[in-house]
């Protein structure tokens, strides 16, 4: 996973909204999908892209898969972006 995949994943408004939902805590795919007019297959596709970019983690609990933010990737991107700011 690299910055190209991360920025590609972040370029889509639906994926950004999924990330906003996950700021509140882990959610199942069904809970995420219930927030959008899209089909389950479309939401699954978005989740797969976010997972491939390393932005989210998935954990199976019983018959459900719960998704959560992978904050280490966000911290890595922020650190890289901060490297462009002027040091005082």
C-alpha positions in Angstrom: 0.0 0.0 0.0 1.3 3.4 -0.9 0.3 7.0 -1.1 -1.2 6.5 -4.6 -3.7 3.9 -3.4 -4.5 6.0 -0.3 -5.2 9.1 -2.3 -7.2 7.2 -4.9 -9.3 5.8 -2.1 -9.8 9.2 -0.6 -10.8 10.8 -4.0 -14.3 9.3 -3.8 -16.9 11.2 -1.8 -18.8 8.0 -0.8 -15.5 6.5 0.6 -14.8 9.8 2.5 -18.3 9.6 4.0 -17.7 6.0 5.0 -14.5 7.1 6.8 -16.5 9.9 8.5 -19.0 7.3 9.8 -16.2 5.1 11.1 -14.8 8.1 13.2 -17.6 7.3 15.7 -16.4 3.6 16.0 -16.6 0.3 14.3 -19.6 -0.5 12.1 -20.8 -3.6 10.2 -21.1 -3.5 6.5 -24.9 -3.5 6.9 -24.8 -0.5 9.2 -22.6 1.3 6.7 -24.7 0.4 3.8 -27.8 1.6 5.5 -26.5 5.1 5.4 -26.4 5.2 1.5 -28.8 4.7 -1.3 -26.3 2.5 -3.0 -26.5 -1.3 -3.4 -24.7 -3.7 -1.0 -22.4 -4.6 -3.8 -21.4 -1.0 -4.4 -20.7 -0.5 -0.7 -18.7 -3.7 -0.6 -16.6 -2.4 -3.5 -16.0 0.9 -1.6 -15.0 -1.0 1.5 -12.6 -3.2 -0.5 -10.9 -0.2 -1.9 -10.6 1.4 1.5 -9.2 -1.9 3.0 -6.7 -2.3 0.1 -5.5 1.3 0.8 -5.0 0.3 4.4 -7.4 3.0 5.6 -9.8 0.6 7.3 -9.4 -2.7 9.1 -12.0 -5.5 9.2 -12.7 -7.9 12.0 -15.1 -10.8 11.8 -17.4 -11.2 14.9 -19.8 -14.0 14.6 -21.6 -13.7 11.2 -20.8 -10.0 10.8 -17.7 -8.2 9.7 -17.0 -4.9 11.5 -14.9 -2.1 10.0 -12.8 0.4 11.8 -10.3 3.1 10.9 -6.7 2.3 10.7 -5.3 5.4 12.2 -1.7 4.6 11.6 -2.2 5.2 7.8 -3.8 8.5 8.5 -0.9 9.5 10.8 1.6 8.5 8.1 -0.2 10.7 5.5 -0.4 13.6 7.9 3.3 13.3 8.7 4.1 13.4 5.1 1.9 16.4 4.4 3.3 18.3 7.4 6.8 17.8 5.9 5.8 20.5 3.4 5.0 23.2 5.9 7.6 25.8 6.9 9.5 25.0 10.0 9.8 28.0 12.3 
